[in-house]
């Protein structure tokens, strides 16, 4: 089993399986509404020139997250 890291630390172009995120607060509800559920595969597509925001692909669509939001999402990178 690979080591879990924050989504913000995932290298561009790599995929990972979402493992967890904060279980309370407005971000929790928003993540669920966007389809970010534990077990979902996400791919980091690109980052903005200054590193914020991040663009990910999840469930066939692209989503942009703030770096602070991505830091709260724990993922397990797929094997290269």
Secondary structure by P-SEA (a helix, b strand, c coil): cccccccccccccbbbbbcccccccaaaaaaaaacccccbbbbbccccccccbbbbbcccbbbbbcaaaaaabbbbbccc
